[in-house]
Amino acid sequence: MEMSSLTWLSASYHLPATYSCRVPMSSIASARALPAPGPATVRLALIRTGIEAFGVEYVQSDLFPHIRAMPIHIRPPERVALTSHVLRAYKVEEKTQETNEAPITREVAHAEGLMTIYLQVPASSRDPFSQVLSMIGYWGQASSLAWCTSIESSMPATEECVTPLRLFKSHLPLRPFFSCILSEFRDPNITWNDVMPLIGGRSPNPLHLDVYVWPLIEKAQHGSGKLLVRQAFSAVQE
């Protein structure tokens, strides 16, 4: 596909309530939260919402070949507060069917300002991708709430978007910025059945883990909670 046939879409989201995008590999009993969804979460949300909008066959044949390989950039909100909440968890024992209760800790995020997702899509598919982006109503847990405020044709400001550590500019100091593990599709040629396996079928893990750096620096901390503020990578000098 020629580069001239591609265009950038940006979708901005208002996050009015707390949300929890779980850090990969974090314990269920003590789950850490991300400031915003990672790249694999965005791709999976496009698949899920696309199926709701257009059906499985259209997503598999028309949208998925682009979803699996398209460049994605994620710009976090201007300010993100991360706090730990103690919750009650219930587990039903398989043998006895008894319900046991135990406390767990789950970190949640609360944002100020818009989060923006940037996708590079074929110009011919701009409308269906715009419709899918506008329909996404939550990020992370389904109990959260997100509202798409605008969809525009604009290129990402990469200095304000999360980036893999391996691609982080070596001349910039790493220390001030928030970093964590995120998941991403393992390669751009992943198949539909890898992501949506048949019932009873087995396939390799479609995701891989990598360390990412967020354009967020810690401005305040209260106990286990912290306030992260967006700052462009280029704004921090050695």
N, C-alpha and C positions, 0 to 999 in steps of 0.2 A: 504493500500500500504506500503510495507516495505521500510525503509529508504535507503537500499542498492540499490533500483531501482531509486533513485532520484539523480539528478546532478545539479550543479549550473552553470548558464549561466550569463556572464556579457557582456553587450552591451554598448559601449562608443559612445558618440555623440558630434560632433563639432557643435556649435551654432554660426554661423558667423554673424548673424544679431540680431537686437533686437527682443525680444519675450515677450509675456504676458500671463502667467498662472495666472488667476485671483484668488485672495483669496476668499474662500467661504464666502458668506453672505456680501461681500463688495458691496457698492452701485454701480449701473451701471453708475451713474453720476460722481462717484469719485472712480474708481476701483483700488484697490491695487494689486500689482503683487507679485508672489512667486519667490524665487530664482531658483526653478526647479519644475517640476510637482510633485504632490502628488501621493499617492498610488492608489486612485480611478481613477485618470487621466491615470495612466499607464495601469491599467486593462481595462479601456474603450478603450484606444488606441490599445491594443492587440486585442480586439473584433472587432473594426472597421477595422483595417488593415488585420486581419485574414479573415474577410468576403471578402475584396477586393482580397485577395490572393487565398482563397480556397472555398469561397461560404458559405452561411448561414448554410446549413445542416451540413457540416463538423465541422464548428466552434461550433455549438450548441451541437453536439454529442461527438466530440473528444477533442476540446480545452477548451471549457467553463468550464467543471467540474474541470479542473486544474486552469484556470485563476481566478475563484472565490475564491479559497482557498490557492493558492500558496504563500509562503513567498516572499515578495518583499522588497528590500533595494535600496535606492536612494542616490547616492553620488553626491553632487552638484559640480559645477565647482570650480576651484581654487580661482577665484575672480568673484564676481558678483556686478555690479553697478545697482542700482535702482534709476530711475529718473521719475519725473512726467511730462507728456506732456498735453498741452491743445489742445483739438481737437474739430472739429465741428461735432455735432450730428444732424441728421434729423429724424423727426417723422411725419408720415402721420396720420392725424386725421381720425378716422373711419367714422364719420358722414359727414364731409365736404370734406374729401379727400384733405384738404389743407396740405402743407408741412411746418412744423415749424422747425426753426434752433435754436440750443442752444449750448453753450460751455459746454464741459464735461472735466473732468480730468482723465487721465488713466496713471497709473504707468507702466513703461516698464523696462525690465531687459536686460542687455548686459553682456555676460560672456567672461571670459578668461580662457582657459583650458577646458578639456573634462568633460562632465557629464556622469555618469555611472549608468546604471540600472542593478540590479542583480535579477535574477529569479531562484527559485528552481523548476525544471521541471522533469517529468519522463524521464529517459534515452531514452526510446523508442520514445519520442516526441521531442527530441533535435533538429532534422532537421526542422520540421515545425515551431517551436518556433524561431529558428535562422532565418528562412526566414522572419517571421513576424517582428521580431526586426529590421532586415536589411532594411525593406521597410518603416518604420516609418519616414516620412519626415518633421514633425513639431510637436512641443509640445505647447499646449495652442492654441492661435489663428492660424487659417489656413494661415494667411499672414506671419507667421514666417517661419524660415527655419532651418532644422536640418539635419545633415549628419552622418550616422552610419559609424564610422571609423574602428571598429573591433568588433568581437564577439568571446569570449574566454570561456573556462571552468575554472572559478576561483571563489573562495568563497569571500563573501563581507568582506571588512574591516569595521565592524560595528561601530567602533569608529569614522569613517568619513562619516557615513550615518545618515540621518534624523531618529529620533526616537520619539515615543509617550512620552509625558511628564510622563505618569503613569509608564513607563518602564525605565525612566531616572535614572541613578545611584544616589542614595541619598547622597553619600559622595562627589559628584562633585558639584562645584558652578554653579548655573544656570544663574546668572546675565550676564556674557559676551556674551552668545549665543543668536542668533536670534531665535525667536519663533513666531508661528502663528497657526491659525486654518487650518486644512486640512480635506479633505473628504476621506472616505474609505468605502468599502462595509460593510453593517451592520452586516453580518455574513458569514461564509464560506459555508453555505448551501443555499444561495440565489438561486432562480430559474431563468431560462432563461427569463421567462415572466415577472419577477420582473424588470429585467434590460432592456429588449426589449419588453415593453407592447404591447399588441394587440391594433389596432386602436379602439378607443372608450372605451377600457378597463381601469379599475382603479386598481392600486396596491399600497401597501405601498411604501414609499420612500426607494429605495434600498441602500441609502447612510446614513452614520452617520458622525457627526463631532467630532473631537478630537483635543486637543492642542498637537503640535509637536515641538520638539527642533531640530534646524539645527546645524551642526558642522561649523557654520559661526560666526565670530565676526566682529563688526563694526570697520573699520580702519580709515575711514575719512567720513566727512559729509560736503556738500556744499549746503546750503539752504535746500530744501526738499529732495535733493538727498543724497544717502549714498553708500559707498563702503564696501562690505562684503568680508572677506577673509576666506577661509576654514582653519579650525584648528581642529585637532582631539580632542574629548572630554577629553581623558586622558592627553592631553598636558597642560591642565589648572589645576593648583594646587590651593588648598585652601590657 
